[in-house]
Amino acid sequence: MHPILTRVERLTTYLAAWLVVAALLAAVVTRQGLGWVEALALLLPLCLVYAFACLSAWYVCRATPLTTSGVARVLASSALAAVVASGLWVALMRLWVSALVFLPLFAASADSYAGHEPLLFAAGVLLFLLALTVHYLLLRSSWRGKPSSGNCGWRCSRARRSSAHCARSSIHTFCSTA
């Protein structure tokens, strides 16, 4: 399970950060011709869903660690994951727009929503790459100060890990020293 999902405080903070991202994207989209109500109706739910999609960056980072993977493999897996996640996000946007047009307030906005797909696809790629960068930094910071052998001495968010765990696990995340 992703470490952010293990504690409610982390999840709340993470989703609050994504609400800020949604507001910033809405500000950009309003400069392109949508009103604030239309932009927020489109982007708030989509960004909250994409927040969970960007948690998959954690698994991409764990599958291609910077210390043992080649540069080409890291770049290829990062680019592919970002494009796939953003493509799915745009597909979800199309579904959401098709639901929004049934509401009288948003019926006239359907065409203008479609005009923002390239911008939102590019934003989705960049946001996923940002999530990858943050996850790589979190993984890197979790390796610093880790004892090299025996019981790791770290108290993880769930419970104290055994020495057998330390021998098997190469990454301790979001932990604090005991």
Secondary structure, DSSP 8 states (H G I E B T S, - for coil): --GGGG-HHHHHHHHHHHHHHHHHHHHHHHTTT--HHHHHHHHHHHHHHHHHHHTTHHHHHHHS-TTTS-HHHHHHHHHHHHHHHHHHHHHHHHHHHHHHTTSTTTGGGHHHHHTTHHHHHHHHHHHHHHHHHHHHHHHHHHHTT--SSSS--EE-SSSB--HHHHHH-S---S-EE-
